[in-house]
């Protein structure tokens, strides 16, 4: 069972930047960041293929957030720039168990990101 742990959340002013990290205890394949606001469904933020060659973003963060990974360190990152108050949420790291599955089997506990106006 692979464990994934997020870090790097915090409080930042609007227009600022934060970098989230997600460390995995073992090998993972496709990975992604999701976020959730209390009372709302968890939403997809960004995803990255196993090789890092393909990345995907929600329209709400495209052009502001950058997802990347370092497989040698079993770590994924989310660089968040030009943050807005509406980016405030708990951010979750997720990872796939195999190359071909569409399901994210491993989930972290989440890290809080708060953007003040």
C-alpha positions in Angstrom: 0.0 0.0 0.0 1.5 3.3 -1.1 1.0 6.3 1.1 1.0 9.9 -0.3 1.5 12.9 1.9 0.9 16.5 1.0 2.9 19.5 2.3 3.3 23.2 1.5 -0.1 24.6 2.2 -0.6 27.8 4.2 -1.9 31.3 4.2 -1.0 33.7 1.4 -2.3 37.0 0.1 -4.1 37.3 -3.2 -1.6 37.5 -6.0 0.9 35.5 -4.1 2.4 32.0 -4.7 2.6 28.7 -3.0 4.2 25.4 -3.9 2.6 22.2 -2.8 4.5 18.9 -2.7 3.2 15.3 -2.6 5.6 12.6 -1.5 4.8 9.0 -2.2 6.2 6.0 -0.2 6.5 3.9 -3.4 6.1 3.9 -7.1 3.0 5.5 -8.6 1.7 6.1 -12.1 -0.5 9.0 -13.1 -0.9 11.6 -10.3 -3.2 14.5 -9.7 -4.2 17.4 -7.4 -7.8 17.8 -6.4 -9.3 20.4 -4.1 -12.4 20.7 -1.9 -14.3 23.5 -0.3 -16.5 22.6 2.7 -20.0 21.7 1.5 -18.9 21.2 -2.1 -17.7 18.3 -4.1 -14.0 17.6 -4.6 -12.9 19.0 -7.9 -10.0 18.1 -10.2 -7.2 20.8 -10.4 -4.4 19.3 -12.4 -3.0 15.9 -13.5 0.3 14.5 -14.8 1.2 11.3 -16.5 3.7 8.8 -15.2 6.5 10.1 -17.4 5.5 13.8 -16.8 5.2 14.2 -20.5 1.5 15.0 -20.3 -0.2 17.5 -18.0 -3.8 18.5 -17.6 -5.5 21.5 -15.9 -8.9 22.6 -15.0 -9.9 25.8 -16.8 -10.0 27.7 -13.5 -6.2 27.2 -12.9 -4.8 27.0 -16.4 -2.1 29.5 -16.9 -1.6 30.1 -13.2 -0.8 26.6 -11.8 2.0 24.2 -13.0 2.1 20.5 -12.1 5.3 18.6 -12.2 6.9 15.5 -10.8 10.3 14.0 -10.0 10.1 10.2 -10.2 13.6 9.8 -8.7 12.2 11.3 -5.5 8.6 9.9 -5.9 7.4 13.4 -5.5 4.8 15.6 -7.3 4.6 19.4 -7.1 2.0 22.0 -7.8 3.3 25.5 -8.3 0.5 28.0 -7.7 0.9 31.6 -8.9 -1.4 34.5 -9.0 -3.5 33.0 -6.3 -7.1 34.2 -5.8 -9.4 33.9 -2.8 -11.5 31.4 -4.7 -8.5 29.1 -4.7 -9.0 28.6 -1.0 -9.6 24.9 -0.3 -8.1 21.8 1.0 -5.8 20.4 -1.6 -5.4 16.6 -2.0 -2.8 14.6 -3.8 -4.0 11.4 -5.6 -2.1 8.7 -7.4 -2.9 5.7 -9.6 -1.9 2.2 -8.9 -1.3 1.1 -12.4 -0.5 2.6 -15.8 -3.8 1.8 -17.4 -6.3 2.5 -14.7 -8.4 5.6 -14.6 -9.0 5.3 -10.9 -7.0 7.2 -8.3 -6.3 4.5 -5.6 -4.1 6.5 -3.2 -5.2 9.7 -1.5 -3.4 12.0 0.9 -5.0 13.7 3.9 -5.0 17.1 2.4 -3.3 20.4 3.0 -5.1 23.7 3.6 -4.5 26.6 1.2 -6.0 29.9 2.3 -5.8 33.0 0.1 -6.8 36.2 1.7 -8.1 39.2 -0.3 
